[in-house]
């Protein structure tokens, strides 16, 4: 009888993975919206007059409030004081509000409105921020980009709050169990959101032969409504767990400023935080320009208008193929029978090859780049499972940085050499993107599960908030820098498919070099201090 009383939702594998699924679906939807305009950068320039500087400034605005108003620090405090479930619902609601504003900004209703006139005449000079060179707006920035940036700032507050909340929720439900696999699985589903965005954002923008970029954003808004519903369901699950365990939510532990001091005084924490900002700054800002970079470096000949490869049906078929890649690869992590496990992996790889063929036949840069998160979906849970049972987290960080450097340098110097060779360029692009996807699996799968090993459980929400805040500095700065560098190194270029991306890609490769050096330092520190970063999460 006592055993029955002690059993909780957390002890049930089905229940804790259901909780994870609810949180992961919310992040899946947020990742779709985060990059909703990335695959249609060229259309934003053609239909809304956004040059690379305007596009980059708007994209970087997502994290502006988190960095310069320290919202992420407050988000960590809210999380520690109010608990996972309240913060999860709040973050989803904030994301939805910001998304609606961004949708209106790029809609045809905004064109010619009084609000457009106001944005044209205002926010051209922001005191202090302009002097510091960090203003989210500038004189001459299109009004639609200004309002979109304003909405994206609000969305970014909710999105980053959701990120630290999900990490905290996974720790709550999976600590002492398969935590790295859970974190890897959540990240894998979120990465699938990026692939979904790459497929469907251009699809909705060009639907019916009439280009309307607001349809893509509206698609993201609908998904964020679903995300809000997912977090509300999680709210009741999490409350049920606390009623079973008798544990109080974290809000009963008063937040103390000195706790942040303890975190910041830890050298191991700083190495992980800096490694995080360097690595993610070389990935997420790149995602926002990757499709346009491929458009500029690949020889793409659109298929005949009457061809299957130019129809709406192929988009659905390609996405179903993508889901087969993700589902079979993910399911292979849970199979105990060797034959079944290998069979699922073979199916996943075969479906991935079919997807690549379809992307090439469509002659679509966005379809080609979509394989980047697909390999992450396949590999991240596998690596998380390996970390749980075998460790070697710090070594994975180093290997991931090496792959990152190699990929950006390949995009900068090798891919352009294949301009004019359609098949050769596609092969180089696919190979490099897949390797970059592997890198994107290695680093996050090892990085996030290491944080609980570095800080006290009572302040882990604040620790994640600080790491995300430091990371957000890079996520604000580098989209803006890439846009400015593109315009500076491509004077007079007005065709959005003729930019030279060499300089921005070399800049991103340099971030990878710095991340590699920090990864090596972390291995030394781990060995000296016995942080356990190379040890498995599951103890025998």
N, C-alpha and C positions, 0 to 999 in steps of 0.2 A: 504493500500500500504506500509506503514512504517513497518508493521509487516512482510510483505514479504521480505523487504529489510534486516531486522535484522536477519532473519532465516539463519542459517549456517549449514554446514555439522555436526557440533558438536551437534546441536539441534535435528538432526535426529537420533533416536535410531538405525536405520539400519546402518547408516553411521559410527557412533562412534563404534558400535560393529564390523563392517567390519574392521575398523582401528585396533581394538584390535585383531581381528582374524589374520591379517597380521603379527603383532608383535608377537603374541603367536605362530604362525606356525614357525617363525624363531627360537624362543626359543625351541620349540618342537624338531626341527632338531638338535639344538646344544646339547640338553640334551641326545639325542640318541648317538651322537658322544662322549660326555663326558665320558660315561660309556661303550663304545663299546667293550672294552677288559675285563670288569669286569666279565661277565658270562663265559669267557673262560680263566680264570687265569690258570687252570690246563693245558690247551692246550698250553699256552705260555711257561709254564715250560717244557712241553714234547717236543715241536717243536722248541723253540728258546732258551732254557736254562735259562729262567728267574726264579730265586728263589724268595722267598717272599720279600727279601730286594730290589732286582732289580725291581720287580713289583711295590712295594710301592714307591720306589724312582721315578720311571717313572710316576706313578699316581700323586704323589705330585708335580711333576714339572709343572703341568698345571698352577699353580698360582705363580710359582717362580718369574717371572718378575714382576707380579703385586705387590708382597710383597717387594722384595729386590731392584727392580729398580724403585719402586713407580709408576708403569705404571698406576695403577688405579687412582691415584691422578691426573695424567696428563689426563686420560680419563674423569674425572669429569670436568677438566678445558676445555677440548675440547668440552664436551657436553654443558657446560654453555656458551661458546663463539660461537660455531658453530651450536648449535641447535640439536633437536632430529633427524630430517630426515637425515642430513649429517652423523651424528655419527652412525645411524642405518645401513646405507649402508657401511660405513667404517668398522664397527665391523664385519659384515657378510663377507666382503672381506678378512679381516685378519684371521677369523676363517677358511675360505676355504684354504688359503695358508698354514696355520699350519697343517691342516688335510691332505693335499696332501703330505707333508713331512713325517708325521707319517705313512701314507699308504706305502710310498716307504721303510721306515725303516723296516716294518714287511713283506715286499714282498720277494719272492724268488729271485728277481732281485738284491736285496741288498747283498745277500749271495755270498761271494767270490769276491765282487767288490773291486775296489781300495778305494772306500769310506769306506767300512767296515774295511779295513786295516788301514786307517787313524784314524778312531774312536777307533780302538783297541790300537793304539800307542799314542793317544793324549787324552786330557781332563781327564787324570788320576789325575791331580793335578791342582786345581784352586786357585791361590794366594788369600789370605785374606779369601775367602769363606771356604777353607779347614781349616784354622786356627780357624775360628768362628764355624766350624762344621755345616755349612749350604749349602755345595756344592751340586749342582744338579746331580753331577756325582761322581764316586769313582773308585779307581783302581780295576780292575777285573770285572767291570760292562760290560755286553755284549754290543758289538758295536751297535746292533740293538736297544737295550734299550736306549742307549745314543742318537742316532739320533731320535728315537721316542720321547724321552723326550724333545729334542730341538724343534721338531714340535709341541709337546703338549704345550710347553711354549708359542709359537706364537698363537696357537689356544686359549689358556687360556686368552691371552690379549684381543682377539676379543670377547670371550664369556662373560667375566666379564664386558667389555665395553657395550656389548649388554644388559646385565642385568640391569645396571643402566639406560641405554637409554630407555628400555621398561618401567621401573618404572616411569621415567620422562614423557614418552609419555602417559601413562595411566592417570597420574595426569593432563596433559594438556587437554586430551579429556574428562575426567570424573569428574573433580573437581566440587563439589556441586551436583553431581548426584550419581549414584550407583558405587562409586569408589571401595569400599571393594569387592563388587561382581565382578567387572571387574578384580581387582588384583587376587582375588581367582580363577576366571575362567582362567586367563592367567597361573597361577601356576598349575592349574589342567591339562591343556593341556600339559604343560611342563612335568609334572609328567607322563603323558601318554607316553611321549617319553622314559622315563626310562623303563616302562613296555614293550614298543615296542622293545627296545634294548635287554631286557632279553629274549624275544621270538626269535628275528630274528638274533642276533649275533651268537649264536651257530648253528642256522639253516644254515646260509651261510657258516660258518666255516667248517661244516661237510657235506655240500651239495655233493651228488653223492657218498658218502662213502669215499671221499678223503679229508683229513683234510688240509685246507689252511686258516690260520688266516687272511691273507691279504684280503680275500673276505669280511669278516665282516667289516673291515675298509673301503674298497671301497664302501660298502653300505652306510656308514656314509658320505663319501665324496659326493656321488650323492645327498644325502638329503641336504647337506650344499649348493650345487649349487642351489637347490630349495629355500633354505632360503634366499640366495642373491637376487633371483628374487622377493621374497615376500617383502623384504625391499625396493627394487627399486619402486615397486607399491605403497608402503606406502609413499615413498618420494613425489610422485606426489599428493597423497591425502592430505598429511600434508601441502604441499605448497598451494593447493587450499583453505584449511581452513584459512591459514594466509591471503590469498588475499581477502577472504570474511570478515574477522574480522578486517583487517587493522592492526593487531598486528604484531610487528616485532619479528623475531626469537630472541632467547636469546643471540645470538652473539652480539647484539647491546648493551648489558649490560656488561661493562668492568669487567673482573675478578679482584678481589682484595684479596691479601693474608690475609688481616685482616678479611675477611669473614670466612676463615677457623678457625681463632682464635676465632671468635664468636661461631662457632659450637662446637669447642673443649672445650670451657669454660662452656658449658652447661652440668650439671650433669645428666639431664634426657637423653640427647643424649648418654652419655657414658654408662648408664645402658642398654639402648636398644642395643648399639653396642656390648657390652660385652656379653649380653644375646644371641645375634645373633651368635657370634663366638663360644660360648660354645655349643649352641644347634646344629648348623649346623656341627660343628666338630664331633659331636656324630652321625650324620646322613650320610652325604655325604661320608666320608671315610669308614664308615661301608658298604655302598652300594657297594663299590669297592671290598669288601671281602665277602659279604653276601652269594653269591652263593657257594663259596668255603667252607664257614663255614657250610652251610647246607649239602654239600657233605660229610663233615667230621663228621657230627653228625646224619644224617639220614641213615636209612637202605634202600638203593635204588637198586632195581633189574631191570635192563633194560628189557623191554618187548621183546617178540620173534621178530626176524627180519622180519617175515612175517606178524606180527600183525599190525592192523590199528594204534595202539598207537605208533608204531615205524616208521610210514610212513611220507612222506613230507606233505600229505594232512591234517594231524591232526594239523600241525602248523598253516595252513591257517584257519581252523575251529576254533581253539583256539583263534586266533587273532580277528576273526570276533566276537566271543563271547565277547572278551574283549572290542571291540568297542561298542557292545550293552550295556554293563555295563556302559561305559563312557557316551555314547550319551543319554541314557534314564535317567541316574542320573543327567546329566547336564541340559537336557531339563526340568526336573521337577522343576527347580528353576524359570522358567519363566511362569509357568502355574497358572492362577488365579482360575480355576475351581478345587475345592478340589478333586473330584473324579479322574480327569485326572492326577493331581499331585501325588496322592497316587498310581494310577495305574502305572505310570512311575517308581516310587520308587520301587514298588513291582517287576516290570520287571527287574530293575537294580539289585536288590538283588538276584532274581532267576537266572539271567544270571551269577552273581558272584559265586553262589553255583555250577552252571554247570561248570564254568571255573575251580573252585577248584577241582572238581571231575576229570576233564580232566587232570589237572596237576598231580594229584595223580596217575592216570592210566598210564601216560607217565613216571612216576618215574623219573622226571626231576627236579633237584634242581632249575634251572633257571626259569622254569615254576611256581614252587611253590613260589619263591620269587617275581615273577612279580605281585602278588596280593598286594604287599606293595604300589606301587603308584596307583593301581586301586582304593583302598578305598579313597585315597587322591583326586582322580579325582571326586569321588562321593560326598565327604563331604566338600571339600574346598569351592566350590561356595555356598553351603548351609550356611556354617559358615560366609562367606563373606556377604551374604545377611542378616544374623542375626545381624552381626556387624553394617551394614548400618542402620538398623532399631532399634536395641536394645542396641548396645554397648557391654560392658563387655570384652573389648580387653585384659586388664591386667590379668583378671581372667582366660582367655583362655590360656595365656602364662604359668601361674602357672600349670594349669591342664595338658597342653601338656608336661611339664617337668616331672611331676609325672609319666605319662604314659611311657615316654622315659626311665626313671630309671627302672621301672618294667619290661619293655621289654628286655633290655640288660641283666638284672640279670636272667631273665627266659632263655634267650639264653645261658647264661654262666653256669647255674647250673641245670635247669630243663630239657631242651632239651637233653643234653647228657645222662641223666638217661633213656631215651627211646630208646637208641641205641639197635637195635635188634628187636624192636617193630615197624614195618613199619607203621601200621595204627595209633598207638598212637603217634609216632613221627611226622607224617604228621599233625595230629590234633593240637598238641601243636605248631608246626611251623606255620601253617596257622593262628591259633588264635592270636599268638604273633605278627606275621607280620601285620595282619589286625589292631590290636591295635596300633602298631607302625605307621601304615598308618594314623590312626586317630590322633595320636600325631603330625604327620607331617602336618596334615591339620590345627590343632588348632593353632600352633605357627606361621607359615608364614601368615595365614589369618589375624591374629591379629597384627603381628609385622610390616609388611610393610606399612599398612595404617596409622600407628601411627607416622611415620616419618614426614609427612607434618604438624602434630600437634605440632612438636617440633622445626622446623626450618623455617626460612623465605623462601618464595617461590622463591626468586631471587637466592638463593644459594642451592636449594634443590638438584640439580645435584651434587654439591660438597659434600653435606651431604650423599647422597647415595654412592658416590665414597668412602668416608671415612669409611662408615660402611662396604662396600664390601672389602675394603683394610684390615680392622681389621679382618673380617671374613676369608679372604684369608690366613692370618697367620695360622689359625687353619687348613684350607684345605690343606695347604702345609705340615704342621708338622705332622698331625695325620695319613695320609696314610703311610708316611715314618716310623713313630713310630710303627704302627701296624705290618708292615712288619718286622722291626727289632725285635720287641718283639716276633713275631711268630718264627723267626729263633732261637732266644736265648732260648725260652722255649720249643723248639722242636729239640734239637740237634740230628743229625743223621737221621732225618726223611726226606726221599727223595720222598715218595709217596705223591703227592699233595692232596690226599683225607684222609690223616691220621693225620692232624695237630690238636693240642689241642688249642682251641680258648678262653679258660677261661680267661687268663690274659688280652688279648686285650679287651674283652667284659667288664670286671670289670673296666678297665681304661675308657671306654666310659660311663659306668654308673656313674662314678665319675664326669664326665663333666655334666651329667644330674642333679646331686645333686647341683653343683655350679650354674647351670642355674635356678634351683628351688629357691635357696636362692636369686638370683638377681631378679627373678620375684616377689617375696614377697616384696623386697625392692622397686621395681618399683611401686607396688600398694600403698605403703606408700607415696612415693614421689608424685605420681599422686594425691593422696588425699590432701596432704599439699599444692601443687602448683597449683592444678586445671588445669592440662594439658589436661584433657578431654579424657583420654585414655579409660575410662569406658563409655563414652557417644557415642550415635549413630552418624554416619557420615552424615545421611540425617536429616536435621532439618525440623520440621513441620512448 
